[in-house]
Amino acid sequence: MPFRHKNTRRIEGLDSNVWVEFTKVAADPSIVNLGQGLPDISPPSYVKEELAKVAAVDRLNQYTRGFGHPSLVKEGDEVIIIEPFYDCYEPMVKMAGAKPVFIPLRCKNDGNSASSADWVLDPAELANKFNSKTKAIILNTPHNPIGKVFTREELQVIADLCIKHDTLCISDEVYEWLVYKGKKHIKIATLPGMWERTVTIGSAGKTYSVTGWKLGWSIGPEYLIKHLQVVHQNTLYTCPTPLQEALAQAFWIDYKRMDDPDCYFHSLSRELESKRDRMAQLLKEAGLKPVVPDGGYFMIVDVSMLNVDLSDVDEKQPYDYKFVKWMIASKKLSAIPLSAFCGPETKKQFEKYIRFCFIKKDSTLDAAEVILKNWNKQTG
Amino acid sequence: MLRRVGLSLRHFLLERNSSAGHSSCSREAKMSRPVQARRLEGIDKNIWVEFVKLAATYSKVNLGQGFPDFPPPDFLTEAFTRALGGQNHMLHQYTRAFGHPPLVTVLAQFFKKLLGRDLDPMTNVMVTVGAYQALFCCFQALVDEGDEVIIIEPFFDCYEPMVRMAGGTPVFVPLRPNPPKDGKLMSSADWQLDPAELASKFSERTKAIVLNSPNNPLGKVFSRGELGLIAELCVKHDVLCISDEVYEWLVYDGKQHIRIASLQGMWDRTVTVGSAGKTFSVTGWKVGWVVGPDRLLQHLRTVHQNSVYHCATIAQEAVAQGFQRELRLYGKPESYFVQLPKELQQKRDWLVQSLDGVGMKPIIPEGTYFLVADISQFKSDVPDVPNSDEPYDYRFAKWMIKSKGLAAIPLSAFYSEAHKNNYTNFIRFCFAKEEATLKAANEILQKWKQEKTSS
């Protein structure tokens, strides 16, 4: 192959991807897919109706205003990423030429975790990760995959360090409405000193169960957002018009009824809370140890006590990768291995966990229930 | 010193926050070190941002930015509505990252016909958020720091910033006008590359050349001979070709659009970019694609999966159905790909007549829905300002929007900084507009002409 046709240096090593690997394997329709995070429930009808209305308006099928993504990070910068992390953060940081610096959430109760709240950052360890090269820290709350909802005190620790070291905060809050009873989502941008250094990210896909619309947004001070606008105008330029219009209409509908329990932001989290509880129950009955999340629609599960022996599996992959592949093949149930969400140093720590997605319709969870109830009857 | 500044800033904000529940936006309170990455240097200005705003504020007739003001075809919007209301609500969720299977399948079938080779929908086709994102993936995947990329002027403005953002160096080569000797109106075919000049731009650092045919803004449709020349140089110097063919269906006067990827030695080194927005008059749907060999597309897939990752599902579903219809009706009179260029050719001719009638000299485009006109006769209306940092045509276009309510785009917007002052007497019009719009444009021009002759 001629030299010229080699890939650029910026994408070196970024070609493999957990989703590409596992969506292929789980694509078989006979498999109950609790892996990739997408709802198989219908979005609210008024959201679909708004889009249908909009599609009939001719001018909404053409370009809209250009701005509707970050280049605040450059070569030589360091970016702090909390592990486990949504997998795209690491390659995106690397593609920007910067160095990811990892810090793990650690389980408080010495490995015996029943709730996402048990997973915390060590303040001293976190402080040590900040230095003069630290350009930004990525925060994800509610957290994928653990489902942790950072408390005000935890956010304050992060904020204090950001201010002390003049660091940016990229706050991924796509699951902001999916917070369960007794918990509150707090926006780090509202803490003193944080508005001017935070970019807050949101998603229509997660808010309205329309991941296929691929609409998201960034909120922040003008002087930061204007740099995102420059990147945006040089990459995508605009986002699909009819979808933005329909989303705007849907937001107005729910904005007007924010105090009403029927508001989708509240009704969805109620619906998901009962699915969460059902999923946790089923997993416990099958002898697994779920970590019940305070937010989001994922649940991580410790599978080590099942003692499934996979030492004969040849591949040099972490235990959880091998476990999930075995589970797909022999139990017809899919999930995602947690070490996909870790940096190189912590893979050992997290390889006994797998992640389930529970934003699924009842019949999907019924099918999962059958598999889990019969789990012990056919040990592989 | 820095620490003290930091503390007092925090103090300042705490006071402001006490009553409100949240921080207010303060212009003074910023990060103290430079925020933006160096890769953004020099690419913050964008002609569209500036002119779209002006047109929105002042224009009565907008022939500026390139988008149709007529409706998309019914069969396409109906496909969209059907997808929405149908049983399959999973169309609201993520589809395959590299392209919705029905869409990549029909694209592969279509381009197999057009390129004369078998295509694998999974590896030879990828869907992107508009052709814009396809171009972004090409440059990010294939252009490294220090690589040179040849860009033919005038060029669609995004090529230059995208090359720079990838760390590459753009090398420009102009199309040069050779006016016909008989005094007839120029055609876009009269703008040509000088073969020796083009050859001189290829060096050992040249990674790629960007080809845009049919060409925006001139409307030039490169001939087989011209493409052959470019292909020869690509093969000789082992250079890649990024071929932007978004206007592939908008070709007039019986001309043929030739795909450079079908030329000898070119398939393996060419990425061909296409657009549903231009093909089906739905620029707002932002569905585009690339077609090419797996060994090039694999790298575009890496960029795509680490940036946008998926494209909107419903729009892809509807575009797939649009293409299925066109495959069935290929070459027939009812085909949209036959009807649209026919309609646009009439509009082109109408605008040409209109501009010629008032003394602006249009260059008749062989393709696209743009035409460029020489405004030298109207120069007296807008006096030249010596030592102004803006090229003349920019000032003219801005003045025309504000005082005549007619929006067009200055041609020097499509040139590199170094060559902006070479062609400052031209502006670009978009004629993908309804009859009423073109009529209104004509009225403005006629009135303007009358004012000139009577004053």
Interface residues (C-beta under 8 A of the other chain):
Chain A: M1 P2 F3 R4 H5 N7 T8 R9 R10 I11 L14 D15 N17 W19 V20 Q36 L38 P39 D40 S42 P43 K48 L51 A52 A55 A56 D58 R59 L60 N61 Q62 Y63 T64 R65 G66 H69 S71 L72 V73 K74 E75 C88 P91 M92 M95 A96 I163 K164 D166 L168 K187 A189 T190 L191 P192 G193 M194 W195 E196 R197 G205 S209 V210 T211 G212 W213 K214 L215 P221 E222 Y223 L224 K226 H227 V230 V231 Q233 N234 T235 L236 Y237 T238 C239 P240 T241 P242 L243
Chain B: G6 L9 R10 L13 L14 N17 G21 H22 S23 S24 C25 S26 R27 A29 K30 M31 S32 R33 V35 Q36 A37 R38 R39 L40 I43 D44 N46 W48 V49 V52 Q65 F67 P68 D69 F70 P71 P72 T77 F80 T81 L84 G85 H89 M90 L91 H92 Q93 Y94 T95 A97 V129 G130 Y132 Q133 F136 Q140 A141 L142 V143 D144 E145 C158 P161 M162 M165 A166 K207 D238 V239 L240 D268 R269 G277 S281 V282 T283 G284 W285 K286 R295 L296 Q298 H299 R301 T302 V303 Q305 N306 S307 V308 Y309 H310 C311 A312 T313 I314 A315
